[in-house]
């Protein structure tokens, strides 16, 4: 039986011909990294290869590492296997990884979304024979509004809270979602304050992205200064002593999970805005179709349901277990830099 070009083992997605891993979750000698979220770029590899724009991110998160960067569509060879990075549209620096050997082409998406958010380099479909896709939101219930509509709702919510004499606190992941929020918040309403974890990552990304002025919340900031303005914080800050400085405040979460009212209740959030850095159901299906791939491998998300649907419409689809779980990673992690 022919050895597959990419295989899943206990360390990650492995290319035996090149002796290299894609987004491994255990330490390996050589790792090709799709993007900077903690579940895809982990500490402990001897060598990292990623897109240039992701290097500042993983240097910030992982410290001193041996990393080299590539441009979009730049091909590089490892033991006669050709690799290249292509925009994934998920967050700044996020890439799909194309792998070709003897005319056979596989693409690993990492995490991706099809909507151009004006922050990440927009997603580009890549033709392949086998497509390894996430399906975080692989249910028909997930259908995203255009982001312009969502940001109009967020800014109206902020304006109303200000009129009511309350501070708006909106939660989003410190890498990706936070910068998307910052870019589109309406600063004519008031000032934008940030949690330390958000501010630290935003400082790393400012050279790559035009964003409004933000003010880090420190012990010296008075409650009166914050009142009526908006605070961007990671989900892990919710319910911590840090947030007491915002009283009286109203909370919101910007996430694809806000599609479900139960998710908002479980997280004790006052308002949910459906804003995701992943594909919705239709985005997944259209992306798969555009690749021309016949074989689809579904990783993290609603893998069983989504792969079953793909088989019903004619694809050779299956699932694989991975350790990618970014959507919940910051939900349970310790707050940074309070």
N, C-alpha and C positions, 0 to 999 in steps of 0.2 A: 504494500500500500504506500502511495506517495506521501512523503512527509509534508504537512502544510507549511506554507511560507511563514505564517505566524501561529504560535500555539500558546495556550494558556497553561501556566503551571503555578506552583505555590509562591513564586516571586513576582509574577507579572505576565505581561504579553511578550513572548520570547521569539526572536528570529534566530534560529539555530545556525543558518548559513552565515549570518553576519556576527553571531555571538553577541547580540545586543538586545536590550529590553526596551519596551515602550511603556512609559509611566509605571515602572515597577513599584510594588509596595513593600518590598524587602530590599536590603542593601545588595547591590550588584556592581560589577566592574564598570560597565558602560550603560548609560541610560539616556534614551531620547525622550525629551519631556514635552508634552503638549501645551501645558500652561501652568500658571503659578499657584493654583489652589492647593491646599495642603495635602489633599488625598491623591493628587496626581504628581506632585513634586515633593518627594520626601527626602529627608536627610540620610546620609550614609553611603551614597554611591561614590565610586572612585572618580568617575568622569560623567559630566552632564553635557548634552547637546540640546539646544533649544533655539527658538527664534530670538533674534537680537533684542526685540522689545520686551522679552520676558526676562532677560538677564538681570536688570535692576530689581525686579520683583523677587526672584528666587535668591538673589544675593541678600536682600533685606530679610527674607524669611529664614534662610538656611545658614547665613554667615559665610565664612570662608570656604568656598568650594571650587573645584576645578571645572570650569564651565566654558564652552565655546558657543558662539552664536552663528546663525545662518539667516539669509534673507528669504523673503517669500519666493517660492518656485526655484530656489537655488538647489541644484542636485549635488549630493555628495555620496561617495561610494565607500562601502565597508565590505571588504571581501567579496567584491563583484555584485553586491546588492546595492541598488540605487534608492536613496531616501530623499525626500523633500518635504518642506513645510508649506501648508496652504491655509489661508485664513479660515478660522472657525467661527468668528463673530460672537464668541461667548463673553470674553473680557479682553482687555488690552493684552496683546501678546499671545492670545490663544490660537493654537494651530491644529489642523488636521495633519496627520503624518502619513504620507504616501510611501509605499514600499513596493519596489519592482525587482523581480528576478526572473531572468529568462522569459520575458514577455508576460509574466503573470503579475497582476497589480492588485494590491490590497490597500485599503485606506482605513485608518483608525481615526475616529472623529475627536477623541477626547470628549470634552463637553462643547456643545455648539448651539447656536440659534440662527435663524434665517433673517430675522428683522434687523435692518441696519439701524443701530441705536446712536450713531454719531460719535461713539466712543471707541469701540473695538473696530479693527479693520473688518469690513463686511464679509460674511460667509461667501465662499465660492465653491460650487459643486465640483467634484473631481471624479472623472470617469475611472471605474475600476471593475474588477471581477468579483471581489469580496469586500463587503463594507461592514466594518465593526462600528456599531452605533450605540450611543447611550439612548435610553428611553425613559429618563427621569419622569417625564410627564406623558407617558405613552398610554393615555386613556382619552376617548372621545370627549370627555367632560372638560378637558383642558383646551380652551380656545382663547387666544390672547386678543385684547383690544389693541389698536395702534397706540404706540407709546405717547403720542401727542395728547390723546384723550385721557390717558392715565395721569400724565403730569398736570393737565388742567385740573383734574380732580384733586390731586395732591396740593396744588397751590391754592385752590379754593378752600380746601380743608384748613390749611395754614391761616389763610385770611380770616376765616370764621373763628378759629380758635383765638386769634389775636384780638378780634372784636369782643370776644367773651372774656378777655383778660387772662388767657391761659397760654402756656408754652406748648409748642408742638414737638413731640419726640417721635422720630421715625427710625425704625430699625432696618438695617440692611447690612449684608456682609461687607467686611472692611475692604476686601479686594473685589472690585467689579461693580457690585450693586451700589455701593456708597458713592463711587465716582460718577456713576450714571445719575444718581439722585442729585449730587452736587451740581452737575452740569446744567440741569434743567429746573432747579429751584428758582423761583422768581425773587430776586434780591430787592426788587422795588417794595416788597412786602416788609422785609426786615433783614436782620443779620442771620448768618448761618454759623452755628456753633457745632463743634465736633468733639466726640470722645477721642481720647488719646490714640486708640488703635486705628481709628478712621484717619485721624490727622497724620499719623506716622506713614501710613500707606499712601495717602494722598500726596504727601511731600515727595515720596519716591516717584510718583507718576506725573507730577506737574510738568517736568520737562517734555513729556510726551503728549500732554492734553491740556487744553485751555479750560480752566475752571475758575469759578468766582472766589473771592476772598473768603476764607474761613477763619474762625477763632477757636483755638483749642480751649476746652474747659479745664481750668486748673483750680487749685485750692483758693487762688486769689480772686477768682471770678465771683462776683456777688450774685445772689439769686435775682435781685432786682434788675441786673443787667440783662439776664437771659429772658426774663418774662416777656411773652408775646412773640418771641423769635422762634426759630426752629433749630432743633438739635438732631444731628445724625449720629447714630450709635450702632454698634454691633448687637445682634440679638442676645448675646451673652450678658449684656449690661442690664437687661430687663430684670427688675426685682432685686438689684444690688443696692447697697447703701449709696453708691455714686448718684443714682437717679433722684434721690431725695432733694438734691439741690434745685431740681426743676419744678417743684411744687409751687402753684397748681399746674398740672400738665395733663395732656391728652396723648395717648400712644397710638402709633400705627405701625404696621409692618408692610413692606413692599416685597412680595414674594408670589411665585406661581401657586403656592399652597393656599393663598388667600382665596382661591376659587371655592374652597370648602369652608363654610361658616364654622364648622366644628374645629378646624385648625385655629381659627382666630380665638375661639372660646378657650381651647386648651392652652393657648399661649397667653391668655388674659390680656388680649390686645383690644383697644377700643375701636379701631378702624383697620380694615384690611384693604390694601391696594394690590390688584393682580398685576404684578410686574416681574417677569422672569428673564433670566439670562440663558434659558434653555429653550429648545423648540417645543411648541405645542404639538398636539396630535397631527394636525394637518401639515405643520412644518416638518415633522419627522417623515411623513409619507411622501411629501413632495421632494424632500432631499434624497430619499432612497431612490425614487423614480429617476431623478436627474443623474444619478451616478451610473445608471445602466447596469448596476450589479445584479447578478442572479442569486448570489449567496449573501445572506445577511446574518450577522452575529450580533445579538442583542445583549448589552451589558447593563449595568446598574439602572434601576428604575422598575417600571412595570413590565419586566422582561417576559414573563410567561404569557400574559394577556396579549402583549404587542406582537410577540413572535408567532403566536397562534393565529392572530389576524393576518399577519403577513403570509403565512402558509395557506390560509384560506383564499387569498387573492393571487396565489401562484408563485410566491418566492420560496426558495430553499432557505428557510430561516430556522435558527436555533438560538439557544441562550448559553452564556458562559458566566461563571461566578467571578466577580472581581471584588476588590476592596475600595471601590470608589464610592464615596458617600458625601460629597461636598454639601449637598442641600441641608444636611443635618449637622455638619462638622462644627460650625460656630454656635449652633444652638445649645450645645452642651459644654463648650470649652470655657476655660477660665477667662474672665475679662482681662484684656491687656491694658497696661499703661493707664490705670485709673488716675 
